[in-house]
Amino acid sequence: MAKIETVSPLAPKGGFPQLPVIDGVRFAALEAGVRYSGRVDVMLAELCDGTTIAGTFTRSSTRSAAVLDCQDKVGGNSKGKAAILVNAGNSNAFTGKGGFDAVASITKAISDALGIDQSRVFTSSTGVIGEPLKWERITAKLDDLKAALDENGISDAARAIMTTDTYPKGSTVEIAADGGTIKIAGMAKGSGMIAPDMATMLVYIFTDAKVSQSLLQDMVTRATNETFNCITVDSDTSTSDTLLIAATGKSPAASLQGGTKPCEAFYEGLKSIMLDLAHQVVKDGEGATKFVEVRVTGAVSTSDAKKVASAIANSPLVKTAVAGEDPNWGRIVMAVGKSGAQADRDRLTIKFGDITVAENGWVSPDYNEDKGATYMKADDIVISTDLGLGSGEAVMWTCDLTHGYITINADYRS
């Protein structure tokens, strides 16, 4: 597998954040040798009795056995303890009946080791597609994982789920609510094969909030559409994308009720973590050197705005121009035209940051190429397009496309 030598230049300057202990959750991570050697590659999270779990998943028609198993379990049995196990290096996708057997073997072993109903054991796998998962290497380590469980182990867990990631991704927030504080902490992995159609690569969020499964599910679904479903690195949707959120109910704060101020504050906090993690995934895009926000306004509908934003954000020509620091606005015009959205050339306005580069069907008379080129040297870039046709708007986040992406993916399996 391609070796990642350096941390992305867009990585958070402070490194992995200090995440709070979430009462009711313990973590363990170790090396099982699923595919990698010399690094942790399996993590286990043990969740206390009564933990509420919600989630969103890839809608890929070739999704993995682990995803299908999690989908069947979310919203089901809510009694007793729960557990989440994740392995890196092998996605256990496109592995036939053996893939389902592997999931059943792992969940059964965890059920036996931790005394948890098998219907409350969730697994995820990430990595190479189409190779049988050597699940015995995971189950052989369950006693060690059980012995290593620690409420302070989330940072090691975040490292264990990485594949081509160059840094672990974490985020946290605390919310003042009736009767006390609610804590939320999350971690994610993702670098390539990023064009979510549900949530993102792998994301695990933990909170001590008291909240019903239906309300938690509603909030995570809504927040997903404004965060993880608005990012892209390479336009490819993974077979393994999974987001799970676990609420232990251990906070002294009162139970969250829909339509109340505490519930809205919790939702905004949850969404802020999901957006932070989504941005971190893009900033760790394979070979990325630029973080790009694509804003679209003036479309005839929100749907059309999303079409245009996606066409711009996923265009290899746009992304390579950004990588080369070339203010090639003609490629934005191209992307708008191919998007399938209603557009009028003579009403189109394109901006790089605050610089108007094109308007009224032609280059802006005030545009200066040198200013455009200087702007494109920044690490964070905003590309804005106004269609001038209506009130529809959308935003997406992406990164540039460099030779590093080819280097990483050309020998991914070696």
N, C-alpha and C positions, 0 to 999 in steps of 0.2 A: 504494500500500500504506500502511496506517495507520502513522504515524510514532510511534515510542516516544520520549517526551520525557525520561523520568526512569528511573533505575535502580530496580528493585524495592526497597521498603523492607526486604525480607527477605534481600537479597543479603548474602553474607559480608562482614563489616566490613573484613577485610584485603584485599579485592579478589582478583584472580586470584593463586593461589599460585605460588611459585617452584618450577617443576617441574625435576627433575634431567635431565641428558642421559642418554638411553638409548642405550648403545653399539650401533651398527648401524642407527640410524634417523636420517634427515634430513628436514626439513620445509621447505616453501615455501608462501607465500600471496600472492595478488595480486588486483587488480581485473580481472575479465574482462567485466563488464557483462552478465552472463547476464540479470539483471533490475534489479539495483540500480545506482546510480551513486554515485561518491564513497566507496566502501568496498570492502574486500577481500571477494571472494565465491567464491573457488576455493582449495582447499588441496590440496597433494600431499605424500604421505609416501613416501619411498623406503626400502625395507627390505632388509637385507643378505642375502647368499646363505644359504639354508637356514632362513630365518625360518619358524617354525611359526605357522599362523593358524587360529583357531577363531572361531565366531560364533553369534549367535542372531538371529532375524528375526521380523518381524510375521507373524501367521497370517491376516491379512486376505485375503479371497478376491479383493480388487482390488489386491493389492500391485504395486509398480512393476516395470518392466523391470530396473532396477538391483538390486533385491532378489532377483528370480528368478535373475539372473546370478550374484550372490554366493552364493546358496544352492547353485547348481550347482558352484561352484568350491571352496567350503570343504570341506576333507577330501580334496581331490584332489591334484594335483601339488604336491610340497613341495620341488622342486629349483630352485636358482637364486634370484635376487633376486625381490622382490615390490614392489608399489606399491598405494597407496590414494589415490584422487582423489575429492574431495567438492566439489559445487557447491551454493550456496544460491540461493534465489529461484524455482526451478522444480523440481518434484519428478519430472518425466518419468514421471508416473503417469497411466493412462487415456489413453495417447497412441498406442495401436494398434501396428502394425508399426513405425511411425516411432520408437517408444520403444526397441525392441530394436536398430534400426539405429543410433540415437544411441549406445547403450551400446557396440555393436560398433565404431563409428567412434572413440570416445574410447579404448577399451582398446587398439585396434590402434595408434593414434597414440602412446600412452604406451609400448607395447611397442617400437615402432620408435625412439622418442626415447631411452629408457633402456636398451635392450637386455634387456628382460624378456620372458619367455614370456607370451603373452596370457592364458593360463590362470592366471597369477599376478597379474593386474591386477584390482583390486576397485574399484568405484565406488559412490557414493551420491549421490542428489540429493534436495533438500528444498525445499519451497516450494509454489507454486500447482499445483493438480492440473488436468490436462486441456488444458494448453497445450504445443505442441511445444517440445522443448528445443533451443535454438540452440547446438548442440554445437560448431559451427565457432568460436564465440567462445572456447570452452575450448581447443580444439586449437591455435588461433592463438597461444595464450600458453604452449605447452609449452616452447619454447626458453627463455623468460624464467623459467618455473618451474624448469626444470632448472638454470639458472645461479644461481638464488637458493637452492637447497637448502642447508640449514644445520642442524647438530645442535641448535642453540639456538632453532629456529624454532617450537616448539610453541605458544607463546602467540599468535602471529599466526595459526597454523592454527586455534586454538580460536575466534578472532574471525571467521574466514572462513566458518565453517559456521553462523553464527547467522542466524535469520530474525526472528521477533518477540521473540527473547530480548533482555533488557535488560542482560545481562552475560555474558561468557564463563565457562565452568564447567570447573574443573580440580581434580585431586586426586592425591595421591602418597603412597607409603609405601615404606619399605625394610625388608627382612627379613633377619635373620641366618640363614645356612644353612651347611651343611657346605662349608668351603673358601672362603667369602667372603660378600659381601652381594648380595642380589637387589633390584633396583630395579623399581618399577612406577609408571607415570604414566598418567593418563587425562584425557580431555576429553569433553565432551558438549554437545549442543544440545537444547533442548526448552523449550516455553513453553505452547503450546496443542496441541489434538488429542492429549491425553495420557490414554490408558488402555491401557497396554501389554498385549499378549498374547504376549510373547516376551522383550522386552528393553526398549528405550525408543526414543525418537525417533532420534537418532544418537549413538552412543557409540564412541569409539576408545581402546583401552587398549594400552599398549606396555610390555614388560618385557624385561629381558635374561636371563631365566631359561632354563635348558636343560630342556625338557619336551616330551614326545611330543604329537602332535596329539590323539590320543584322550584322553589324560589332561587336557590343557588344555580340550578340548571338554566333558568331563564336569564339570570344575570351574566353567566359566563357565555351563553350563546350570543346575547346582545353585544357584549364587549368584544367578542371574537370578530364580529363583522366590522368593527371600527379599528381593529388592531392587526391581528395576525392575518386576516383576510385582505389586508391592504399592503402586504409586502411581497416582494419578488426579488430573487437573485438571478434566476436563470430560466424562469417560466415553467419549470418542471415540478409537478406535484408528486410528493413522495407516496409510497405504498404504506408507510408506517406512521404518518402524522397522528399524533395523539396529544391531547391536553387533558389532564386530570386535575381537579381541585378537590382537596379534602378539608372539611371543616370539622374540627374536633369537638366544638361546643364547650371548651374549657375556659373561655373568657368569662370574667365576672359580669360583663355587659349583658343586658337583657337580650332576649331573642329578637332577631331582625324580623320585621314585618313589612311586607310590600307597601309602597306608597308613603312611607314615613321618612323623616329627615335622616335618622340613623342609617336606614337602608340605602338611601340615596348616597350618603357619604361613603358607605361601604362599597357601593357600586363604583363610584368615582375612584376610590382607592384601588380597587381591583383592576379597573380599566387602566389606571396609571402604571401599575406593575406590568400588565400585559403589553402595553405600548412600549414601555422601557425594554422589556425582553425582546419584543418584535424588532425594535430598532437595533438592539445589540446583535441579533441574528443577521440582519442586513449588513451591519458594520463588520461582521466576521465572514461576509460572503467570500467564497474561495477566490483568492487573488485580489480582493477589493482594495482600492486605494481612495475611493470617493464615496461619500454617502449622499444620495440624491433624493430630494423630495419633489414629486411631480404633482402639481396642483392644476386642476381643470375646473373652470367656471364657465358660465354662460351657455351650457348645453341645454337641449330641449327637454332633457330628463336626467334624473340621477343615473339611470341605466346607461344612457349615452355618455355621460361624463366618465363613468367607470370604464367604458369601452376605450375611450380616448386615453385615459390615464394608463390603462393596462398596455395599450399599444405603444405608448411612449416608453414606459418603464421596462418593457420586455424587448424592445427593439435592439438587436445586436449593433446596428449602425449608430443608434443614439448612444448606447453604452460604450462603444469603442471610441466615439468622438469625445465623450466625457473623460475616458481614460487617457486620451491623447491631449486633453486640455484644449480641444478645438471647439470654438463656439459655432458649430455648424447647425444653424437654425433650420436649414433646409431639410435636415433629417427629422426635425419635429413636424414640419409641414407634411412630410412623407407619412409619418406615423399617424397623424390625424386623418389623412386621406384613406389609409388602409384599414382604419379601425372599424368601419361599418357604421359609425355614428353619423347622424346628420351634421353636415358642415357646409359653410359658405366661405370660400377662399377670401372674399373681400371683406369679411367681418372678423377675420382671425387676428388675434393679438398674441404675440409670443414674447415672454420676458425671461431673461436670465437674472435671477435676483431682482433688483429694482431697475435693471436696464431693459428698456423696451427695444427689442431687436427687429420686430416685424409687426406691421399693422396695416389694415386696409388693403390687404392683398399684395403687399410689397415690403421691402426693407424699410424700416423707419428712417425718415430723413435726419433724425437726431442720433442715429446709432453710430457708434465708433467701434470699429473692430478691435482696436487695441484694448479698450475697456472691457469688451467681451472676453478677450483672451486672458486678460488679467484676472477677471472674475472666475474663470474656469480653473484657475490654479488652486482655488480654495479646496479644503477637505470636504466641506459641506456645501452642497449646491442645491438651489431651488430653480426648477424649470416650471414656469407658469404659462398656461394656455387658456385664453378666453375665446369661446366660440361665438359670442355675441348673438346668441339665438334664444336664450331662455334663462332659467334660474337653476338648472341642474348643476351640481358640483360634486367633485370627488377628489380624494388625495391618495397617492400611493407612495411607498418608499422603496427605493432600489439602490443598487450600487453600480459602479462601472464594470466593464468586462476587460480583463487584462490577460496577458499570456499566462499568468499564474493559474488561471482557471483551467487552461488546457493542460498545464503541467501536472496539476493535482488529479485531474480526472482521466488523463490519458493512460495512467498506470495505476488506477485506483485499486485494482484487485491484486497487484503484484506485491 
